[in-house]
Amino acid sequence: MDVVLLLISLFGGLGIFLYGMKMMGDGLENAAGDKLKGIFDKITSNPVKGILTGAIVTAVIQSSSATTVMVVGFVNAGLMNLFQAAAVIMGANIGTTITAQIISFKFDAIAPLFLAIGAAMVLFAKNRKAREIGNIVLGFGILFLGLELMSAAMSPLAESDFFKNLIIRLKGHTILGLLLGMVMTAVIQSSSASTGILVALASTGSLPFEIAVPILFGCNIGTCVTALIASIGTSKTARKAALIHLFFNVIGSLMFIPFVGQFTALVTWISPGTTGADVQRQIANAHTIFNIINTFILVWFIKYLVALVNFIIPGDDEREEMGLKYIDERLLETPVIAFGQTTNEIIRMATKAKENLELAMKGFNENSDTLIKKAYENERLINLLDNDITKFLVKLSNSELGEEQKSLVGAYFHAVNDIERIGDHAENIADLASEKITKGLQFSEEAMKELMGMYNYTINSLELSIECFKEFNKEKASSVRGIEERIDSLEKELRNSHINRLNAGVCNATVGTIFLDIISNFERIGDHAVNIAEIITEA
């Protein structure tokens, strides 16, 4: 019965610890906002930048598993190559050690103060940023509360003969310790939580540091399970990225095993002592030093790691244009990043709609069936993106986003709908161009000049609207409104002008109908362009 109570208390404390870690990570993530969102956009093939990116993002979101799953998502979407992915994964391993460093300091006594301040800020602060900071502080307090509960649950182990004998058996059996850490982390799916358990156990004085070191090595391998699971059903390249994560940690751990004695001596030299608090610091430092050294050594062998996974999983993916490019459900692990990628996907969809209008009008001018066929293909992609982005937005709106971004997600639903309607109007113009070609219709020079004049205003309004969406720029939104008003007045002017040509017998009735339908579609496109610009800036 004592064992059952111990396990209940341990897992209860672990649950509170994980919740506090997630709450603190979510608060940091939402407080960082656009800065975090922009970090991944700046990744280059420079491995140093990749490592820094992985370390910073993981330190913020408090989970190397989440970062690696994100990387798998980026690779699956074709936004990151394997060289970049390898560097980010290495950095993530360094960033995850921040949690161990935080919990190794004795903040237990003042944890209630963090809980009180954090709760007050979350409940009473009116400013969004202040509430996010409150979440960070409250999460910090909850994390230490969970750690204290785990320590209290495991304190009887210090007097347990069974546990003492188990520790004695582990001494000198490095591989056994490695396997224990690997299984423990694979089950919990968080190396930070596994390290937290080791720190809590060390605080009771029942875990010698030399026993903890091989378990730590195993924790680094066990955390790869999350990324491997996330890579199931993805592209070849994404599966290769998950394998790089596994090989990096396995090779690092195997590389250190022959020198575990020297490594232990190095860490105890940096942070000497034998008390529970000393061992806590040693575990945190060992976790950090191991990952820094491992990264420093293996960063020079990234190309060989890539060659190894290419050998195991041969061939490249045939990327198709027909589908999502920037978003992947794995990115929902980190809503701020997912939000940024959704913005990129919507911009891509809007650009496709603009291109479709250009193709339709060029096909109309040049009597080109090829261009009209291309416009129809583009319209299929736009409809597909409309469906997939909307589904993703539903999931994103239910994730833990900040209030500002949640309001923008609401605006994104409307923007996607407006873009889809622009695509429909471009398809209408392609239909009219096809009718013109089939019937061999001729438009007067004056009619063509008027159409192109209105078309130029329409394209301009679309370009400005897309820029406005990218930048959330209110000035550009007012410019789109000004162009849209000019398009409205042009539609009336051209309608009257064409009726006069019909009356004068310059154009026949069929040509007249097509002309009026085209300018009507231009006018509707202008309306949707201004909707996109104004919805986003108002949100």
C-alpha positions as CSV (number, residue, x, y, z in Angstrom):
1,M,0.0,0.0,0.0
2,D,2.9,2.3,0.8
3,V,4.2,1.7,-2.7
4,V,0.8,2.6,-4.2
5,L,0.7,5.9,-2.2
6,L,4.3,6.7,-3.2
7,L,3.4,6.2,-6.9
8,I,0.2,8.3,-6.6
9,S,2.1,11.1,-4.9
10,L,5.0,10.9,-7.4
11,F,2.7,11.0,-10.5
12,G,0.6,13.7,-8.9
13,G,3.7,15.8,-8.3
14,L,4.9,15.0,-11.9
15,G,1.5,16.1,-13.3
16,I,1.7,19.4,-11.5
17,F,5.4,19.8,-12.5
18,L,4.5,19.2,-16.2
19,Y,1.5,21.6,-16.0
20,G,3.6,24.3,-14.5
21,M,6.3,23.8,-17.1
22,K,3.7,24.0,-19.9
23,M,2.0,27.1,-18.3
24,M,5.4,28.9,-18.0
25,G,6.3,27.9,-21.6
26,D,2.9,29.1,-23.0
27,G,3.3,32.4,-21.1
28,L,6.8,32.9,-22.5
29,E,5.7,31.9,-26.0
30,N,2.7,34.3,-26.0
31,A,4.7,37.1,-24.4
32,A,7.4,36.7,-27.1
33,G,4.7,36.7,-29.8
34,D,5.9,37.9,-33.2
35,K,9.5,37.8,-32.1
36,L,9.4,34.1,-31.7
37,K,7.3,33.8,-34.9
38,G,10.0,35.6,-36.8
39,I,13.0,33.5,-35.5
40,F,12.3,30.5,-37.8
41,D,12.1,32.8,-40.9
42,K,15.7,33.8,-40.4
43,I,17.2,30.3,-40.4
44,T,19.9,30.0,-43.0
45,S,22.3,27.1,-43.9
46,N,24.7,28.6,-41.2
47,P,24.7,25.9,-38.5
48,V,25.5,28.4,-35.7
49,K,22.3,30.3,-36.5
50,G,20.4,27.1,-36.5
51,I,21.8,26.0,-33.2
52,L,21.0,29.4,-31.6
53,T,17.5,29.2,-33.1
54,G,16.8,25.8,-31.6
55,A,18.3,26.8,-28.2
56,I,16.3,30.0,-28.0
57,V,13.0,28.5,-29.1
58,T,13.3,25.5,-26.8
59,A,14.3,27.7,-23.8
60,V,11.1,29.7,-24.5
61,I,8.6,26.9,-25.1
62,Q,10.3,24.6,-22.4
63,S,10.3,21.5,-24.6
64,S,12.9,20.1,-26.9
65,S,10.3,17.5,-28.0
66,A,7.9,20.3,-29.2
67,T,10.8,22.0,-31.0
68,T,11.8,18.8,-32.8
69,V,8.2,18.0,-33.7
70,M,8.0,21.6,-35.1
71,V,11.1,20.9,-37.1
72,V,9.6,17.7,-38.5
73,G,6.6,19.8,-39.5
74,F,8.8,22.4,-41.3
75,V,10.8,19.8,-43.1
76,N,7.6,18.0,-44.1
77,A,6.3,21.3,-45.5
78,G,9.5,21.8,-47.5
79,L,10.4,24.9,-45.6
80,M,13.6,23.6,-44.0
81,N,16.3,21.3,-45.4
82,L,18.0,18.5,-43.5
83,F,21.2,20.6,-42.8
84,Q,19.1,23.3,-41.2
85,A,16.9,20.8,-39.3
86,A,20.0,19.1,-37.9
87,A,21.4,22.3,-36.5
88,V,18.1,23.4,-34.9
89,I,17.7,19.9,-33.3
90,M,21.2,20.2,-31.8
91,G,20.3,23.7,-30.4
92,A,17.0,22.3,-29.0
93,N,19.0,19.8,-26.9
94,I,20.9,22.7,-25.4
95,G,17.8,24.8,-24.8
96,T,16.0,22.0,-22.9
97,T,18.7,22.1,-20.2
98,I,17.4,25.5,-19.1
99,T,14.6,23.8,-17.2
100,A,17.0,21.6,-15.2
101,Q,19.1,24.7,-14.4
102,I,16.0,26.6,-13.1
103,I,14.8,23.7,-10.9
104,S,18.3,23.0,-9.5
105,F,18.1,26.4,-7.6
106,K,16.4,26.2,-4.3
107,F,13.3,28.3,-4.9
108,D,11.0,25.9,-3.0
109,A,10.7,28.2,0.0
110,I,9.5,31.2,-2.1
111,A,7.3,29.1,-4.5
112,P,4.1,30.2,-2.6
113,L,5.1,33.8,-3.3
114,F,5.4,33.1,-7.1
115,L,2.0,31.4,-6.9
116,A,0.4,34.4,-5.1
117,I,1.9,37.0,-7.4
118,G,1.2,35.0,-10.6
119,A,-2.4,34.3,-9.6
120,A,-3.1,37.9,-8.8
121,M,-1.7,39.1,-12.1
122,V,-3.7,36.5,-14.1
123,L,-6.9,37.3,-12.3
124,F,-6.7,41.1,-11.9
125,A,-4.4,42.4,-14.6
126,K,-6.2,44.1,-17.5
127,N,-3.2,44.4,-19.8
128,R,-2.7,41.3,-22.0
129,K,1.1,41.4,-21.6
130,A,0.8,41.6,-17.8
131,R,-1.5,38.5,-17.8
132,E,1.1,36.6,-19.9
133,I,3.8,37.6,-17.4
134,G,1.4,36.4,-14.7
135,N,1.2,33.0,-16.4
136,I,5.0,32.8,-16.5
137,V,5.2,33.6,-12.8
138,L,2.3,31.3,-11.8
139,G,3.7,28.5,-14.0
140,F,7.1,29.0,-12.3
141,G,5.5,28.6,-8.9
142,I,3.4,25.5,-9.9
143,L,6.6,23.9,-11.4
144,F,8.3,24.2,-8.0
145,L,5.2,23.0,-6.2
146,G,5.2,19.9,-8.3
147,L,9.0,19.4,-7.7
148,E,8.4,19.7,-3.9
149,L,5.6,17.1,-4.1
150,M,7.8,14.7,-6.0
151,S,10.7,15.2,-3.5
152,A,8.3,14.6,-0.6
153,A,6.9,11.5,-2.3
154,M,10.4,10.0,-2.8
155,S,11.8,10.9,0.6
156,P,10.9,7.4,2.0
157,L,13.2,5.9,-0.7
158,A,16.2,7.1,1.2
159,E,15.4,4.6,4.0
160,S,14.2,1.8,1.7
161,D,16.5,-1.2,1.6
162,F,15.0,-2.3,-1.8
163,F,15.9,1.1,-3.3
164,K,19.4,1.1,-1.7
165,N,20.1,-2.3,-3.2
166,L,18.8,-1.1,-6.6
167,I,21.2,1.9,-6.5
168,I,24.0,-0.5,-5.6
169,R,23.2,-2.7,-8.6
170,L,23.2,0.3,-10.9
171,K,26.6,1.4,-9.7
172,G,29.1,0.5,-12.4
173,H,26.4,-0.7,-14.8
174,T,26.4,2.3,-17.1
175,I,24.3,0.6,-19.9
176,L,21.6,-0.4,-17.3
177,G,21.4,3.3,-16.2
178,L,21.3,4.4,-19.8
179,L,18.3,2.0,-20.5
180,L,16.5,3.2,-17.4
181,G,16.7,6.8,-18.4
182,M,15.7,6.0,-22.0
183,V,12.6,4.0,-20.9
184,M,11.6,6.6,-18.3
185,T,11.8,9.5,-20.8
186,A,10.1,7.5,-23.6
187,V,7.1,6.9,-21.3
188,I,6.9,10.5,-20.0
189,Q,7.9,12.0,-23.4
190,S,9.8,14.8,-21.8
191,S,13.5,14.9,-20.9
192,S,12.9,18.0,-18.7
193,A,10.4,16.0,-16.6
194,S,12.8,13.0,-16.3
195,T,15.6,15.4,-15.2
196,G,13.1,16.9,-12.8
197,I,12.5,13.4,-11.3
198,L,16.3,12.9,-10.9
199,V,16.7,16.3,-9.3
200,A,13.8,15.6,-6.9
201,L,15.3,12.2,-6.0
202,A,18.7,13.8,-5.5
203,S,17.2,16.3,-3.0
204,T,16.3,13.3,-0.7
205,G,20.0,12.3,-0.6
206,S,19.2,8.9,-2.0
207,L,20.7,9.3,-5.5
208,P,24.5,9.5,-5.9
209,F,25.6,11.7,-8.8
210,E,27.6,9.0,-10.5
211,I,24.4,6.8,-10.8
212,A,22.5,9.8,-12.2
213,V,24.9,10.5,-15.1
214,P,24.2,7.4,-17.2
215,I,20.4,7.8,-16.6
216,L,20.8,11.4,-17.9
217,F,22.4,10.1,-21.1
218,G,19.4,7.7,-21.5
219,C,17.0,10.6,-21.0
220,N,18.5,12.3,-24.1
221,I,17.8,9.2,-26.2
222,G,14.3,8.6,-24.8
223,T,13.1,12.1,-25.8
224,C,13.6,11.1,-29.5
225,V,10.4,9.0,-29.3
226,T,8.1,12.0,-29.6
227,A,9.7,13.1,-32.8
228,L,9.8,9.6,-34.2
229,I,6.0,9.2,-33.5
230,A,5.4,12.6,-35.1
231,S,7.2,11.6,-38.2
232,I,4.9,8.7,-38.9
233,G,2.9,9.4,-42.1
234,T,5.1,12.3,-43.2
235,S,7.4,12.8,-46.1
236,K,10.7,11.0,-46.5
237,T,12.6,14.1,-45.6
238,A,10.6,14.6,-42.4
239,R,11.3,11.0,-41.3
240,K,15.0,11.7,-42.0
241,A,14.9,14.7,-39.7
242,A,13.4,12.6,-36.9
243,L,16.2,10.0,-37.5
244,I,18.9,12.7,-37.3
245,H,17.5,13.6,-33.8
246,L,17.8,10.0,-32.8
247,F,21.3,9.5,-34.2
248,F,22.5,12.7,-32.7
249,N,21.5,11.7,-29.2
250,V,22.5,8.0,-29.5
251,I,25.9,8.8,-30.9
252,G,26.5,11.5,-28.2
253,S,25.5,9.1,-25.4
254,L,27.6,6.2,-26.8
255,M,30.5,8.6,-27.3
256,F,30.4,9.7,-23.6
257,I,29.9,6.2,-22.0
258,P,33.7,5.2,-22.1
259,F,34.5,8.5,-20.4
260,V,31.7,8.6,-17.9
261,G,34.2,8.6,-15.0
262,Q,36.1,11.5,-16.4
263,F,32.9,13.4,-17.2
264,T,31.6,12.9,-13.7
265,A,34.9,14.2,-12.3
266,L,34.7,17.3,-14.6
267,V,31.2,18.1,-13.4
268,T,32.0,17.6,-9.7
269,W,35.1,19.8,-10.1
270,I,32.9,22.5,-11.5
271,S,30.2,22.1,-8.8
272,P,31.7,20.2,-5.8
273,G,29.8,18.7,-2.9
274,T,27.9,15.6,-1.8
275,T,24.7,16.9,-0.2
276,G,21.3,16.6,-1.9
277,A,21.5,20.3,-3.0
278,D,25.0,19.8,-4.4
279,V,23.9,16.7,-6.4
280,Q,20.9,18.7,-7.8
281,R,23.3,21.3,-9.2
282,Q,25.6,18.6,-10.5
283,I,22.7,16.9,-12.4
284,A,21.7,20.2,-14.0
285,N,25.2,21.1,-14.9
286,A,25.9,17.5,-16.3
287,H,22.8,17.9,-18.5
288,T,23.9,21.2,-19.9
289,I,27.6,20.3,-20.3
290,F,26.8,17.0,-22.0
291,N,24.6,18.6,-24.6
292,I,26.9,21.6,-25.2
293,I,30.0,19.3,-25.7
294,N,27.9,16.8,-27.8
295,T,26.7,19.7,-30.1
296,F,30.2,21.2,-30.4
297,I,31.6,17.8,-31.5
298,L,28.8,16.7,-33.8
299,V,28.1,20.0,-35.5
300,W,31.2,19.4,-37.7
301,F,29.7,16.1,-38.8
302,I,26.2,17.3,-39.9
303,K,26.9,16.4,-43.5
304,Y,27.7,12.8,-42.5
305,L,24.6,12.5,-40.3
306,V,22.6,13.7,-43.4
307,A,24.4,11.2,-45.6
308,L,23.6,8.4,-43.1
309,V,19.9,9.1,-43.0
310,N,19.8,9.5,-46.8
311,F,21.4,6.0,-47.0
312,I,18.8,4.5,-44.6
313,I,15.9,6.2,-46.3
314,P,17.0,6.7,-49.9
315,G,15.4,9.1,-52.4
316,D,13.8,12.5,-52.3
317,D,10.2,13.6,-52.1
318,E,8.4,14.7,-55.2
319,R,6.9,17.9,-53.9
320,E,3.5,18.9,-55.3
321,E,2.2,22.4,-55.7
322,M,-1.4,21.1,-55.1
323,G,-1.6,21.4,-51.3
324,L,-0.5,23.2,-48.2
325,K,3.1,24.5,-48.2
326,Y,3.6,26.4,-44.9
327,I,1.3,24.7,-42.4
328,D,1.3,21.3,-40.9
329,E,-0.7,20.0,-37.9
330,R,2.6,19.3,-36.0
331,L,3.1,23.1,-35.8
332,L,0.0,23.3,-33.5
333,E,2.4,22.2,-30.7
334,T,3.6,25.8,-30.7
335,P,0.6,28.0,-31.6
336,V,2.6,31.2,-32.1
337,I,4.7,29.6,-34.8
338,A,1.6,27.9,-36.3
339,F,-0.1,31.4,-36.5
340,G,2.9,32.8,-38.4
341,Q,2.9,30.0,-40.8
342,T,-0.8,30.3,-41.4
343,T,-0.2,34.0,-42.3
344,N,2.3,32.8,-44.9
345,E,-0.1,30.2,-46.3
346,I,-2.9,32.8,-46.6
347,I,-0.5,35.2,-48.4
348,R,0.4,32.3,-50.8
349,M,-3.3,31.7,-51.4
350,A,-4.0,35.4,-52.1
351,T,-1.0,35.6,-54.4
352,K,-2.4,32.6,-56.3
353,A,-5.7,34.4,-56.7
354,K,-4.0,37.5,-58.0
355,E,-2.0,35.3,-60.5
356,N,-5.2,33.7,-61.6
357,L,-6.7,37.1,-62.5
358,E,-3.5,37.9,-64.4
359,L,-3.7,34.6,-66.3
360,A,-7.4,35.0,-67.1
361,M,-6.9,38.5,-68.5
362,K,-3.8,37.5,-70.4
363,G,-5.7,34.5,-71.9
364,F,-8.5,37.0,-72.8
365,N,-6.1,39.4,-74.5
366,E,-4.1,36.7,-76.4
367,N,-6.9,34.3,-77.1
368,S,-4.8,31.6,-75.3
369,D,-6.5,28.3,-74.3
370,T,-3.2,27.3,-72.6
371,L,-3.4,30.3,-70.2
372,I,-7.1,29.7,-69.5
373,K,-6.4,26.0,-68.7
374,K,-3.6,27.1,-66.3
375,A,-6.1,29.5,-64.6
376,Y,-8.5,26.5,-64.1
377,E,-5.7,24.5,-62.5
378,N,-4.9,27.4,-60.2
379,E,-8.5,27.7,-59.2
380,R,-8.5,24.0,-58.1
381,L,-5.5,24.8,-55.9
382,I,-7.2,27.9,-54.4
383,N,-10.3,25.9,-53.5
384,L,-8.1,23.2,-51.9
385,L,-6.3,25.8,-49.9
386,D,-9.6,27.4,-48.8
387,N,-10.7,24.1,-47.4
388,D,-7.4,23.1,-45.7
389,I,-6.6,26.5,-44.3
390,T,-10.1,26.8,-42.9
391,K,-9.8,23.4,-41.2
392,F,-6.4,24.4,-39.7
393,L,-7.8,27.8,-38.5
394,V,-10.5,25.9,-36.6
395,K,-7.8,23.9,-34.8
396,L,-5.7,27.0,-34.3
397,S,-8.6,29.0,-32.8
398,N,-8.9,26.2,-30.1
399,S,-5.2,26.4,-29.2
400,E,-3.6,28.5,-26.5
401,L,-3.0,31.7,-28.4
402,G,-2.9,35.2,-27.0
403,E,-6.0,37.4,-27.2
404,E,-4.6,39.6,-30.0
405,Q,-3.8,36.6,-32.2
406,K,-7.1,35.0,-31.4
407,S,-8.9,38.1,-32.8
408,L,-6.7,37.9,-35.9
409,V,-7.5,34.2,-36.4
410,G,-11.2,35.3,-36.5
411,A,-10.3,37.8,-39.1
412,Y,-8.4,35.2,-41.1
413,F,-11.6,33.1,-41.6
414,H,-13.1,36.1,-43.4
415,A,-9.9,36.9,-45.3
416,V,-9.7,33.3,-46.6
417,N,-13.3,33.4,-47.7
418,D,-12.7,36.7,-49.6
419,I,-9.6,35.3,-51.3
420,E,-11.6,32.3,-52.4
421,R,-14.3,34.6,-53.9
422,I,-11.6,36.5,-55.8
423,G,-10.5,33.2,-57.2
424,D,-14.1,32.5,-58.3
425,H,-14.3,35.9,-60.1
426,A,-11.0,35.2,-61.8
427,E,-12.4,31.9,-63.0
428,N,-15.5,33.7,-64.3
429,I,-13.3,35.9,-66.4
430,A,-11.5,32.8,-67.7
431,D,-14.9,31.4,-68.7
432,L,-15.7,34.6,-70.5
433,A,-12.2,34.5,-72.2
434,S,-13.0,30.9,-73.3
435,E,-16.4,32.0,-74.7
436,K,-14.6,34.8,-76.6
437,I,-12.2,32.3,-78.2
438,T,-14.8,29.7,-79.0
439,K,-17.2,32.2,-80.7
440,G,-14.3,34.1,-82.4
441,L,-15.6,37.5,-80.9
442,Q,-13.8,40.7,-81.6
443,F,-13.7,43.7,-79.2
444,S,-13.2,47.2,-80.4
445,E,-10.0,49.0,-79.6
446,E,-11.8,51.4,-77.3
447,A,-13.5,48.6,-75.3
448,M,-10.2,46.8,-74.8
449,K,-8.5,50.0,-73.7
450,E,-11.3,50.5,-71.1
451,L,-11.1,46.9,-69.9
452,M,-7.3,47.1,-69.4
453,G,-7.6,50.4,-67.6
454,M,-10.1,49.0,-65.0
455,Y,-8.0,45.8,-64.8
456,N,-4.9,47.7,-63.8
457,Y,-6.8,49.4,-61.0
458,T,-8.1,46.0,-59.9
459,I,-4.7,44.3,-59.9
460,N,-3.2,47.3,-58.0
461,S,-5.9,47.0,-55.3
462,L,-5.1,43.3,-54.9
463,E,-1.4,43.9,-54.6
464,L,-1.9,46.6,-52.0
465,S,-4.4,44.3,-50.1
466,I,-1.8,41.5,-49.9
467,E,0.9,43.9,-48.7
468,C,-1.6,45.3,-46.1
469,F,-2.2,41.7,-44.9
470,K,1.5,41.0,-44.6
471,E,2.2,44.2,-42.6
472,F,-1.2,45.0,-40.9
473,N,-0.8,48.4,-42.4
474,K,-3.7,50.8,-41.9
475,E,-2.4,53.4,-44.3
476,K,-2.3,50.9,-47.1
477,A,-5.8,49.8,-46.1
478,S,-7.1,53.3,-46.8
479,S,-5.2,53.3,-50.1
480,V,-7.1,50.1,-51.1
481,R,-10.3,51.8,-50.1
482,G,-9.4,54.7,-52.4
483,I,-8.7,52.4,-55.4
484,E,-11.9,50.5,-54.7
485,E,-13.9,53.7,-54.9
486,R,-12.3,54.5,-58.3
487,I,-13.1,50.9,-59.5
488,D,-16.8,51.5,-58.5
489,S,-17.0,54.7,-60.4
490,L,-15.2,53.2,-63.4
491,E,-17.7,50.4,-63.6
492,K,-20.5,52.9,-63.9
493,E,-18.6,55.0,-66.5
494,L,-17.7,51.9,-68.6
495,R,-21.2,50.5,-68.4
496,N,-22.6,53.7,-69.8
497,S,-19.8,54.0,-72.4
498,H,-20.4,50.4,-73.6
499,I,-24.2,50.9,-73.8
500,N,-23.5,53.9,-76.1
501,R,-21.3,51.7,-78.3
502,L,-24.0,49.1,-78.5
503,N,-26.6,51.8,-79.5
504,A,-24.2,53.1,-82.1
505,G,-23.7,49.5,-83.5
506,V,-20.0,49.5,-82.8
507,C,-20.3,46.3,-80.7
508,N,-22.8,43.4,-80.9
509,A,-24.9,42.1,-78.0
510,T,-22.8,39.0,-77.2
511,V,-19.6,41.1,-77.0
512,G,-21.5,43.7,-74.9
513,T,-22.7,41.0,-72.4
514,I,-19.1,39.7,-72.0
515,F,-17.8,43.2,-71.5
516,L,-20.3,44.0,-68.8
517,D,-19.7,40.7,-67.1
518,I,-16.0,41.3,-66.9
519,I,-16.2,44.8,-65.4
520,S,-18.8,43.5,-62.9
521,N,-16.2,40.8,-61.9
522,F,-13.5,43.5,-61.6
523,E,-15.8,45.5,-59.3
524,R,-16.5,42.5,-57.1
525,I,-12.8,41.7,-56.8
526,G,-12.2,45.3,-55.7
527,D,-14.8,44.8,-53.0
528,H,-13.1,41.6,-51.7
529,A,-9.7,43.3,-51.8
530,V,-10.8,46.1,-49.6
531,N,-12.5,43.6,-47.3
532,I,-9.2,41.7,-46.7
533,A,-7.3,44.9,-46.0
534,E,-9.9,46.4,-43.6
535,I,-10.8,43.2,-41.8
536,I,-7.1,42.6,-40.9
537,T,-6.2,46.2,-39.9
538,E,-9.4,46.5,-37.8
539,A,-8.7,43.2,-36.0
